């Protein structure tokens, strides 16, 4: 049965969306094409009509996941000019975000896998980092643009690193301690939630 162009586009987007979640949850090598297609509600046979290879899908899914990460950082909180650094830190370094690996930050979930892939995928991740920086630069409170960039880079590294560690440890108390310490250190004015 022939599929309309519109339906083919919807199917492709469905595969990209499902793959972005599964890759964040299981890594690029932790899930096969059959499982990716099944998660999108499609059959394995349609994969190569939509994508040239699994690496092609990895690129597309990583872009989609990074877009979701950027949206998570910029979600409005009612403040003029975007959310404050405290709001960003609390949202990002929350237990809910820690536990939502498949829907969470692409930088934390996919960074280690991306580092082991080729330059094209690393360039996609780099673009994602560069797109997150202006929001952080605006929220760190530095007057000098060079200092704001340094603080934004250090804040992003702290956030991503803390989330990776909080997800990696077994002890729930230590995990929460990691998140709280990162909030305190990234924003001295912030106080962790009780």
C-alpha angles and dihedrals in degrees: 000000000000117000119216118242090247092052091046089053091049090049091050092050090047091054092047092049095046091045093051089057096043094046091051090049100042108015128244094287095040096074131047132216092259092056091045092053092044091052088055091049093248137114125259091242094070095057099091092047087060103035136027093222143335088271089058090053091046089057093049094044092048091052090050092048091049090051089055090049091052090049090050091055094046100041107134120254097181095269119127111247095019136298121322121249090254091055092047092049095047092047094046098040095047128123089239091057091043091054096044097072095155093051097032138091115328091206093060096038101040104025096094092047092046091052088061094051132076131286095267093063092041088054089054091052091045090054089052091053091048091050092053095050100074092060091050092043089056092049103045094075100232117146096201111073092218091051090046090055092048091049091046092051092048091046093050091048090049092049096047094042093048091050092049092050094043089054094045101054122083098213111087093205093053090046092055090044090056091051093047093047091051091051091050095046097043093048116020090194092058120095119199118246114259 
